[in-house]
Amino acid sequence: MLNLQRVARSGASPNGHQHGSVLIEAMVALVIFSMGVLALVGLQSAMVKNSSDNRYRAEAQLIAQTHIANMMAYGGDAANYITQVDKERIKTQLPNGTLTFSALTNTMVTVTVGWQVPGGNRHQVNASSYLFDVMP
């Protein structure tokens, strides 16, 4: 009987194993779980960043295609359309937005829309088209 009391006081079980291994296993499981949660938070922030980049890219492409379509509607007077475009308005549509028009040939026009989010890289989208007069 005396032997069992000494074993109970020393923290060892009668078969020689120590107590407290469940606590260590629980702490290791908690560390692994915490690392998984941190990885998910990082993934979520990357998804939000990519989502906003894609939104700006789609908006820029829409702006460029709209200007190409408007120049086609003006027909042979696309130069007049370009002079009437409010190039400062793009700054309200895209962060640090820029809008440029360039004529590669007499009938081919390229619209370039650029933007840059604060702290990010500069991006741009180009849209080119041939402009023809349609005779009635």
N, C-alpha and C positions, 0 to 999 in steps of 0.2 A: 504494500500500500504506500509506503514511504517513497518508493521508487516512482510511482505514478504521479505523486504530487510534485516531485522534483522535475519531472518531464513537463508537466503542465506549466510550471513557473518559468522554465527556460525558453519557452516559445517553440519548442520542437514537438512534433507529434510522436506518438509512440513508435511509428515505423521509421522515423529518422528524417522525414521531410519537414521543411520549414513552412510556416504560415505566411500569408501575404502575397502569394503569387497571383491571386485573383486581382488584387489591387494593381499590380504591375501590368497585368494583361489589359485591365480596363484603361489604364493610362496610355498604353501603346495604342489601343483601339481609338482613344480620343484624339491622339496626335494624328493618326492616319485619317480619321474623319475630318479633322480640322484642315489638313492639307487638301483633301478633296473639295471642301467648301471654298477654300481660297482659290483653287484652280477654277471652280465654277464662276466665282466672282470675276476673275481675270478674263474668262471666256465671254462673260456677259458684257464687260466693258469693251472688248474687241468687237463684239457684234454690234454694239451701239455706234461705235466709231465707223465701222464699215457701212452700216445702214445710212448714216448721214452722208458719207462720201458718195454712196450710190444715189441718194436723193439729189444731191447737188449735180452729179453727172447727168442724171435724167433731166433735171431742170435746164441745164446748159444745152443739152441736145435739143430739147423742145424749143428753146429760144433761138438757136441757130437755124433749125428747120423752119420755124415761123418766119424768120427774116428771108430765108431763101424763097419760101412760098410767096411772100409779099413782093419780092423782086420779080418773080415770075408773073405775078398779077399786073405789075407795072409794065411788063413787056420790055420794049426797047428803051424805056425811060428809067431803068434801074438806078442810074447815077443820081437822078433826081430823088428817088426814094432814099438812097443812102444819105444824102444831105439833110433829109428831113428826120432821120432817126435820132431820137434822144439817147445818146450814148451814156449819159449819166444815170439813166433809169435802171440800168443793170446792177448798179451798186445796191439798189433796194431789193433786187431779186436774188443776188448771190453775194456771199461775203467777199469783199474786195474784188468785185466783178469787173471785167473788162470786155469790151466788144470792139472788134476790128473787122473791116471789110477789105478785101484785096481782090483785084482783078488779075487773074493769071493770063488770060487772053482776052480778046475783044468780047467773047461770049461766055467765058467761064469766070464765075465769082466764087470766092471762098469767104465764109463767115467764121471767125474764130471767137469763141467765148471762153474766157479764162476766169478762174476764181482761186482764192486761197483762204482757207480757214485760219484763224489766228493760231500761230505755233505749228502750222502744218506746211506741207509742200504745195507748190504752185501746180495747178491742174489746168488743162485746156481741152476743148472739144472743137474740132474743125468740121465744117459741112461745106461741100462744094457742089456746084451744079452748073450746067450749061443753060444760058438764057437765050431763048429764040423769040423772034417776033412771029406771031401767028397772023397770017394774011387771011382776011375774010373771004 
